Amino acid sequence: MSVDRGSGERERIREKERKRERRVLERERVLREGKERVRPEWK
């Protein structure tokens, strides 16, 4: 089992997914705060 060969690629893909997810969540949070004026503590 040569795990290390594909692990780098998998890790890069996972990092990309994580960044995209974080960006989407951040955008949704900003929109929600803009509409409802949610207090910073809620986040």
mmCIF file of the N, C-alpha and C atoms, coordinates in Angstrom:
data_MODEL
# 
_entry.id   MODEL 
# 
loop_
_atom_site.group_PDB 
_atom_site.id 
_atom_site.type_symbol 
_atom_site.label_atom_id 
_atom_site.label_alt_id 
_atom_site.label_comp_id 
_atom_site.label_asym_id 
_atom_site.label_entity_id 
_atom_site.label_seq_id 
_atom_site.pdbx_PDB_ins_code 
_atom_site.Cartn_x 
_atom_site.Cartn_y 
_atom_site.Cartn_z 
_atom_site.occupancy 
_atom_site.B_iso_or_equiv 
_atom_site.pdbx_formal_charge 
_atom_site.auth_seq_id 
_atom_site.auth_comp_id 
_atom_site.auth_asym_id 
_atom_site.auth_atom_id 
_atom_site.pdbx_PDB_model_num 
ATOM 1   N N  . MET A 1 1  ? 0.840   -1.205 0.000  1.00 0.00 ? 1  MET A N  1 
ATOM 2   C CA . MET A 1 1  ? 0.000   0.000  0.000  1.00 0.00 ? 1  MET A CA 1 
ATOM 3   C C  . MET A 1 1  ? 0.877   1.258  0.000  1.00 0.00 ? 1  MET A C  1 
ATOM 4   N N  . SER A 1 2  ? 0.960   1.916  -1.138 1.00 0.00 ? 2  SER A N  1 
ATOM 5   C CA . SER A 1 2  ? 1.732   3.160  -1.192 1.00 0.00 ? 2  SER A CA 1 
ATOM 6   C C  . SER A 1 2  ? 0.789   4.331  -0.936 1.00 0.00 ? 2  SER A C  1 
ATOM 7   N N  . VAL A 1 3  ? 0.577   4.601  0.331  1.00 0.00 ? 3  VAL A N  1 
ATOM 8   C CA . VAL A 1 3  ? -0.371  5.652  0.723  1.00 0.00 ? 3  VAL A CA 1 
ATOM 9   C C  . VAL A 1 3  ? 0.217   7.032  0.467  1.00 0.00 ? 3  VAL A C  1 
ATOM 10  N N  . ASP A 1 4  ? 1.528   7.165  0.722  1.00 0.00 ? 4  ASP A N  1 
ATOM 11  C CA . ASP A 1 4  ? 2.161   8.488  0.644  1.00 0.00 ? 4  ASP A CA 1 
ATOM 12  C C  . ASP A 1 4  ? 2.133   9.078  -0.765 1.00 0.00 ? 4  ASP A C  1 
ATOM 13  N N  . ARG A 1 5  ? 1.989   8.226  -1.791 1.00 0.00 ? 5  ARG A N  1 
ATOM 14  C CA . ARG A 1 5  ? 2.006   8.749  -3.157 1.00 0.00 ? 5  ARG A CA 1 
ATOM 15  C C  . ARG A 1 5  ? 0.785   9.636  -3.416 1.00 0.00 ? 5  ARG A C  1 
ATOM 16  N N  . GLY A 1 6  ? -0.405  9.168  -3.029 1.00 0.00 ? 6  GLY A N  1 
ATOM 17  C CA . GLY A 1 6  ? -1.626  9.924  -3.304 1.00 0.00 ? 6  GLY A CA 1 
ATOM 18  C C  . GLY A 1 6  ? -2.076  10.793 -2.145 1.00 0.00 ? 6  GLY A C  1 
ATOM 19  N N  . SER A 1 7  ? -1.406  10.647 -1.014 1.00 0.00 ? 7  SER A N  1 
ATOM 20  C CA . SER A 1 7  ? -1.852  11.387 0.171  1.00 0.00 ? 7  SER A CA 1 
ATOM 21  C C  . SER A 1 7  ? -1.659  12.895 -0.010 1.00 0.00 ? 7  SER A C  1 
ATOM 22  N N  . GLY A 1 8  ? -0.568  13.290 -0.673 1.00 0.00 ? 8  GLY A N  1 
ATOM 23  C CA . GLY A 1 8  ? -0.325  14.717 -0.896 1.00 0.00 ? 8  GLY A CA 1 
ATOM 24  C C  . GLY A 1 8  ? -1.439  15.328 -1.726 1.00 0.00 ? 8  GLY A C  1 
ATOM 25  N N  . GLU A 1 9  ? -1.819  14.623 -2.792 1.00 0.00 ? 9  GLU A N  1 
ATOM 26  C CA . GLU A 1 9  ? -2.893  15.103 -3.662 1.00 0.00 ? 9  GLU A CA 1 
ATOM 27  C C  . GLU A 1 9  ? -4.194  15.206 -2.888 1.00 0.00 ? 9  GLU A C  1 
ATOM 28  N N  . ARG A 1 10 ? -4.480  14.147 -2.113 1.00 0.00 ? 10 ARG A N  1 
ATOM 29  C CA . ARG A 1 10 ? -5.720  14.120 -1.341 1.00 0.00 ? 10 ARG A CA 1 
ATOM 30  C C  . ARG A 1 10 ? -5.752  15.277 -0.335 1.00 0.00 ? 10 ARG A C  1 
ATOM 31  N N  . GLU A 1 11 ? -4.597  15.521 0.304  1.00 0.00 ? 11 GLU A N  1 
ATOM 32  C CA . GLU A 1 11 ? -4.499  16.594 1.295  1.00 0.00 ? 11 GLU A CA 1 
ATOM 33  C C  . GLU A 1 11 ? -4.745  17.954 0.637  1.00 0.00 ? 11 GLU A C  1 
ATOM 34  N N  . ARG A 1 12 ? -4.177  18.137 -0.571 1.00 0.00 ? 12 ARG A N  1 
ATOM 35  C CA . ARG A 1 12 ? -4.354  19.401 -1.289 1.00 0.00 ? 12 ARG A CA 1 
ATOM 36  C C  . ARG A 1 12 ? -5.823  19.615 -1.629 1.00 0.00 ? 12 ARG A C  1 
ATOM 37  N N  . ILE A 1 13 ? -6.469  18.545 -2.097 1.00 0.00 ? 13 ILE A N  1 
ATOM 38  C CA . ILE A 1 13 ? -7.890  18.628 -2.440 1.00 0.00 ? 13 ILE A CA 1 
ATOM 39  C C  . ILE A 1 13 ? -8.703  18.953 -1.194 1.00 0.00 ? 13 ILE A C  1 
ATOM 40  N N  . ARG A 1 14 ? -8.391  18.293 -0.089 1.00 0.00 ? 14 ARG A N  1 
ATOM 41  C CA . ARG A 1 14 ? -9.128  18.516 1.161  1.00 0.00 ? 14 ARG A CA 1 
ATOM 42  C C  . ARG A 1 14 ? -8.972  19.970 1.604  1.00 0.00 ? 14 ARG A C  1 
ATOM 43  N N  . GLU A 1 15 ? -7.749  20.507 1.476  1.00 0.00 ? 15 GLU A N  1 
ATOM 44  C CA . GLU A 1 15 ? -7.481  21.897 1.867  1.00 0.00 ? 15 GLU A CA 1 
ATOM 45  C C  . GLU A 1 15 ? -8.292  22.852 0.997  1.00 0.00 ? 15 GLU A C  1 
ATOM 46  N N  . LYS A 1 16 ? -8.371  22.541 -0.309 1.00 0.00 ? 16 LYS A N  1 
ATOM 47  C CA . LYS A 1 16 ? -9.127  23.380 -1.223 1.00 0.00 ? 16 LYS A CA 1 
ATOM 48  C C  . LYS A 1 16 ? -10.608 23.386 -0.838 1.00 0.00 ? 16 LYS A C  1 
ATOM 49  N N  . GLU A 1 17 ? -11.113 22.192 -0.538 1.00 0.00 ? 17 GLU A N  1 
ATOM 50  C CA . GLU A 1 17 ? -12.522 22.053 -0.123 1.00 0.00 ? 17 GLU A CA 1 
ATOM 51  C C  . GLU A 1 17 ? -12.771 22.856 1.156  1.00 0.00 ? 17 GLU A C  1 
ATOM 52  N N  . ARG A 1 18 ? -11.843 22.754 2.101  1.00 0.00 ? 18 ARG A N  1 
ATOM 53  C CA . ARG A 1 18 ? -11.996 23.439 3.379  1.00 0.00 ? 18 ARG A CA 1 
ATOM 54  C C  . ARG A 1 18 ? -12.041 24.947 3.168  1.00 0.00 ? 18 ARG A C  1 
ATOM 55  N N  . LYS A 1 19 ? -11.146 25.451 2.315  1.00 0.00 ? 19 LYS A N  1 
ATOM 56  C CA . LYS A 1 19 ? -11.111 26.889 2.050  1.00 0.00 ? 19 LYS A CA 1 
ATOM 57  C C  . LYS A 1 19 ? -12.413 27.354 1.408  1.00 0.00 ? 19 LYS A C  1 
ATOM 58  N N  . ARG A 1 20 ? -12.902 26.574 0.425  1.00 0.00 ? 20 ARG A N  1 
ATOM 59  C CA . ARG A 1 20 ? -14.133 26.945 -0.253 1.00 0.00 ? 20 ARG A CA 1 
ATOM 60  C C  . ARG A 1 20 ? -15.298 26.956 0.735  1.00 0.00 ? 20 ARG A C  1 
ATOM 61  N N  . GLU A 1 21 ? -15.337 25.922 1.607  1.00 0.00 ? 21 GLU A N  1 
ATOM 62  C CA . GLU A 1 21 ? -16.416 25.823 2.584  1.00 0.00 ? 21 GLU A CA 1 
ATOM 63  C C  . GLU A 1 21 ? -16.371 27.016 3.535  1.00 0.00 ? 21 GLU A C  1 
ATOM 64  N N  . ARG A 1 22 ? -15.162 27.359 3.979  1.00 0.00 ? 22 ARG A N  1 
ATOM 65  C CA . ARG A 1 22 ? -15.013 28.478 4.909  1.00 0.00 ? 22 ARG A CA 1 
ATOM 66  C C  . ARG A 1 22 ? -15.478 29.774 4.262  1.00 0.00 ? 22 ARG A C  1 
ATOM 67  N N  . ARG A 1 23 ? -15.134 29.956 2.957  1.00 0.00 ? 23 ARG A N  1 
ATOM 68  C CA . ARG A 1 23 ? -15.521 31.166 2.245  1.00 0.00 ? 23 ARG A CA 1 
ATOM 69  C C  . ARG A 1 23 ? -17.040 31.259 2.140  1.00 0.00 ? 23 ARG A C  1 
ATOM 70  N N  . VAL A 1 24 ? -17.679 30.117 1.818  1.00 0.00 ? 24 VAL A N  1 
ATOM 71  C CA . VAL A 1 24 ? -19.134 30.089 1.686  1.00 0.00 ? 24 VAL A CA 1 
ATOM 72  C C  . VAL A 1 24 ? -19.793 30.411 3.028  1.00 0.00 ? 24 VAL A C  1 
ATOM 73  N N  . LEU A 1 25 ? -19.305 29.773 4.096  1.00 0.00 ? 25 LEU A N  1 
ATOM 74  C CA . LEU A 1 25 ? -19.875 30.017 5.424  1.00 0.00 ? 25 LEU A CA 1 
ATOM 75  C C  . LEU A 1 25 ? -19.699 31.475 5.827  1.00 0.00 ? 25 LEU A C  1 
ATOM 76  N N  . GLU A 1 26 ? -18.529 32.029 5.534  1.00 0.00 ? 26 GLU A N  1 
ATOM 77  C CA . GLU A 1 26 ? -18.252 33.430 5.872  1.00 0.00 ? 26 GLU A CA 1 
ATOM 78  C C  . GLU A 1 26 ? -19.208 34.354 5.123  1.00 0.00 ? 26 GLU A C  1 
ATOM 79  N N  . ARG A 1 27 ? -19.430 34.066 3.831  1.00 0.00 ? 27 ARG A N  1 
ATOM 80  C CA . ARG A 1 27 ? -20.322 34.892 3.024  1.00 0.00 ? 27 ARG A CA 1 
ATOM 81  C C  . ARG A 1 27 ? -21.744 34.826 3.576  1.00 0.00 ? 27 ARG A C  1 
ATOM 82  N N  . GLU A 1 28 ? -22.186 33.599 3.904  1.00 0.00 ? 28 GLU A N  1 
ATOM 83  C CA . GLU A 1 28 ? -23.532 33.425 4.449  1.00 0.00 ? 28 GLU A CA 1 
ATOM 84  C C  . GLU A 1 28 ? -23.680 34.176 5.767  1.00 0.00 ? 28 GLU A C  1 
ATOM 85  N N  . ARG A 1 29 ? -22.640 34.097 6.607  1.00 0.00 ? 29 ARG A N  1 
ATOM 86  C CA . ARG A 1 29 ? -22.688 34.762 7.905  1.00 0.00 ? 29 ARG A CA 1 
ATOM 87  C C  . ARG A 1 29 ? -22.771 36.282 7.724  1.00 0.00 ? 29 ARG A C  1 
ATOM 88  N N  . VAL A 1 30 ? -21.986 36.812 6.786  1.00 0.00 ? 30 VAL A N  1 
ATOM 89  C CA . VAL A 1 30 ? -21.983 38.256 6.539  1.00 0.00 ? 30 VAL A CA 1 
ATOM 90  C C  . VAL A 1 30 ? -23.357 38.706 6.045  1.00 0.00 ? 30 VAL A C  1 
ATOM 91  N N  . LEU A 1 31 ? -23.931 37.936 5.128  1.00 0.00 ? 31 LEU A N  1 
ATOM 92  C CA . LEU A 1 31 ? -25.255 38.280 4.609  1.00 0.00 ? 31 LEU A CA 1 
ATOM 93  C C  . LEU A 1 31 ? -26.296 38.250 5.721  1.00 0.00 ? 31 LEU A C  1 
ATOM 94  N N  . ARG A 1 32 ? -26.212 37.205 6.552  1.00 0.00 ? 32 ARG A N  1 
ATOM 95  C CA . ARG A 1 32 ? -27.170 37.043 7.639  1.00 0.00 ? 32 ARG A CA 1 
ATOM 96  C C  . ARG A 1 32 ? -27.035 38.208 8.635  1.00 0.00 ? 32 ARG A C  1 
ATOM 97  N N  . GLU A 1 33 ? -25.786 38.560 8.966  1.00 0.00 ? 33 GLU A N  1 
ATOM 98  C CA . GLU A 1 33 ? -25.562 39.665 9.897  1.00 0.00 ? 33 GLU A CA 1 
ATOM 99  C C  . GLU A 1 33 ? -26.038 40.978 9.299  1.00 0.00 ? 33 GLU A C  1 
ATOM 100 N N  . GLY A 1 34 ? -25.843 41.136 7.993  1.00 0.00 ? 34 GLY A N  1 
ATOM 101 C CA . GLY A 1 34 ? -26.279 42.351 7.319  1.00 0.00 ? 34 GLY A CA 1 
ATOM 102 C C  . GLY A 1 34 ? -27.792 42.504 7.396  1.00 0.00 ? 34 GLY A C  1 
ATOM 103 N N  . LYS A 1 35 ? -28.511 41.381 7.279  1.00 0.00 ? 35 LYS A N  1 
ATOM 104 C CA . LYS A 1 35 ? -29.975 41.433 7.331  1.00 0.00 ? 35 LYS A CA 1 
ATOM 105 C C  . LYS A 1 35 ? -30.490 41.587 8.751  1.00 0.00 ? 35 LYS A C  1 
ATOM 106 N N  . GLU A 1 36 ? -30.011 40.726 9.641  1.00 0.00 ? 36 GLU A N  1 
ATOM 107 C CA . GLU A 1 36 ? -30.605 40.656 10.984 1.00 0.00 ? 36 GLU A CA 1 
ATOM 108 C C  . GLU A 1 36 ? -29.848 41.467 12.029 1.00 0.00 ? 36 GLU A C  1 
ATOM 109 N N  . ARG A 1 37 ? -28.660 42.004 11.663 1.00 0.00 ? 37 ARG A N  1 
ATOM 110 C CA . ARG A 1 37 ? -27.835 42.742 12.617 1.00 0.00 ? 37 ARG A CA 1 
ATOM 111 C C  . ARG A 1 37 ? -27.541 41.877 13.846 1.00 0.00 ? 37 ARG A C  1 
ATOM 112 N N  . VAL A 1 38 ? -27.015 40.678 13.576 1.00 0.00 ? 38 VAL A N  1 
ATOM 113 C CA . VAL A 1 38 ? -26.691 39.750 14.658 1.00 0.00 ? 38 VAL A CA 1 
ATOM 114 C C  . VAL A 1 38 ? -25.513 40.302 15.454 1.00 0.00 ? 38 VAL A C  1 
ATOM 115 N N  . ARG A 1 39 ? -25.553 40.138 16.762 1.00 0.00 ? 39 ARG A N  1 
ATOM 116 C CA . ARG A 1 39 ? -24.466 40.600 17.612 1.00 0.00 ? 39 ARG A CA 1 
ATOM 117 C C  . ARG A 1 39 ? -23.204 39.765 17.364 1.00 0.00 ? 39 ARG A C  1 
ATOM 118 N N  . PRO A 1 40 ? -22.015 40.368 17.493 1.00 0.00 ? 40 PRO A N  1 
ATOM 119 C CA . PRO A 1 40 ? -20.748 39.661 17.240 1.00 0.00 ? 40 PRO A CA 1 
ATOM 120 C C  . PRO A 1 40 ? -20.584 38.391 18.059 1.00 0.00 ? 40 PRO A C  1 
ATOM 121 N N  . GLU A 1 41 ? -21.185 38.322 19.246 1.00 0.00 ? 41 GLU A N  1 
ATOM 122 C CA . GLU A 1 41 ? -21.018 37.149 20.097 1.00 0.00 ? 41 GLU A CA 1 
ATOM 123 C C  . GLU A 1 41 ? -21.603 35.895 19.452 1.00 0.00 ? 41 GLU A C  1 
ATOM 124 N N  . TRP A 1 42 ? -22.587 36.086 18.596 1.00 0.00 ? 42 TRP A N  1 
ATOM 125 C CA . TRP A 1 42 ? -23.284 34.932 17.986 1.00 0.00 ? 42 TRP A CA 1 
ATOM 126 C C  . TRP A 1 42 ? -22.392 34.190 17.016 1.00 0.00 ? 42 TRP A C  1 
ATOM 127 N N  . LYS A 1 43 ? -21.766 34.918 16.103 1.00 0.00 ? 43 LYS A N  1 
ATOM 128 C CA . LYS A 1 43 ? -20.869 34.346 15.090 1.00 0.00 ? 43 LYS A CA 1 
ATOM 129 C C  . LYS A 1 43 ? -21.350 33.000 14.578 1.00 0.00 ? 43 LYS A C  1 
# 
